[in-house]
Amino acid sequence: MVVVWIISVLPLLDFSALKSQFKSNRFLLLFVLFYFWHFIGVLYSNNKEAALFDLEVKLSLCILPLFFIAIPYNKVVFIQSLKAFIEGCMVAILICILHASYIYFYTQQISSFFYTELSYFHHPSYASLYAMFAIVLLAESFFDDSLALFNEKKSFILIGCLFVFILFLFSKIAVILSGILIFYYLFRWYLSNKKSLFKLIWIGIALFLFTAIVIKSEVISNRVKEFANSVVFSNHDDVGGTSLRSFVWKASVTLISEKPFVGYGNGDAKEVLLAYYDTHDIKIAGEKKLNAHNQFFQTALSLGSFAALFLLIILFSYTRLAVQNNNIIYIFFLGLVFFNFLVESMLETQAGVVFISFVNSLLFWHNQNNPHLNKIK
């Protein structure tokens, strides 16, 4: 998909304006610098093949920002890109539902419509992140007429579909964040000057659906209980996802403390974690070959604590620019990325790398060319 996008924007490239474009978009190079830091990790990795594969996975962090620097700003391209993203999400959801229905027809297992069995293309964490960002785009279009993505009625229907999809995926962080997003926008919508009774009805429906789905669904209820009662169990073979993460995080912190400055190299970080799981009899984590499930820990394991700090500085720098321009979409995007970084190593797969690199570059491109564009109304 990245290759298709690059080919499609080739006619837009304007190298004669590259100098001025570089000046206004130079902060896009932060992720490029982060990418090149990984070349250092290759030098002291014992597993060179894994280290080079890591560079391949993260290549979009370098390529996409450079392309956006070379493309003069075009509002139509920006809007159409956002619209295409939402439409792509809806097509993906439809395919996931059809696939789940097909599995259910043969197995008669209701679990076909939940969590990993529902998410056909990616792990639920990534699918939920895409859906949450789509909700932000659709909801923000109610307050920013210049977005003009879809009409109000269609946007409401799409937001409802996306929210229900997130509930059934039940990535715990996504349910919490999407719930906050929904009620934030409903409250903001209620405070505006339109149809107060109609808004109250929508708020009531949202509350009712959220409560009913959580209470009535055994699958979701069990995961809520697991999340609420998360503790560190002595039996490593009988833990849920939340508790398993606590083992993985403790293992990561222990390993980072042994090599805090340079890490183990981006080719060896995962092997070191797997060896720790084996030594400490954390069988499930070893069988699933889990990474650190926290991008900052994962980066510190690979390249050291300073690299993890640099990644945090990158997010802070972009957030600062977004806040200066009152760019609500960009602020929410970076917030979603940050909170997902806390529970997933999202830059270890192309599902995370391509999405984060492309959307960040797109929103930065728009942000820098439209000062004070999205003031709260």
ABEGO torsion letter per residue (X at the ends): XAAAAAAAAAAABBAAAAAAAAAAAAAAAAAAAAAAAAAAAAAABABAAAAAAAAAAAAAAAAAAAAAAABBBBAAAAAAAAAAAAAAAAAAAAAAAAAAAAAAAAAGBAAAABEAAABAABBAAAAAAAAAAAAAAAAAAAABAAAGABBAAAAAAAAAAAAAAAAAAGBAAAAAAAAAAAAAAAAAAAABABGAAAAAAAAAAAAAAAAAAAAABAAAAAAAAAAAABBBBABAABBBAAAAAAAAAAAAAAAAAABAAAEAEAAAAAAAAAAAAAAAGBAAAAAAGBBAGBAAAAAAAAAEAAAAAAAAAAAAAAAAAAAAAGBAAAAAAAAAAAAAAAABBAAABAAAAAAAAAAAAAAAAAAAABBGABBBX
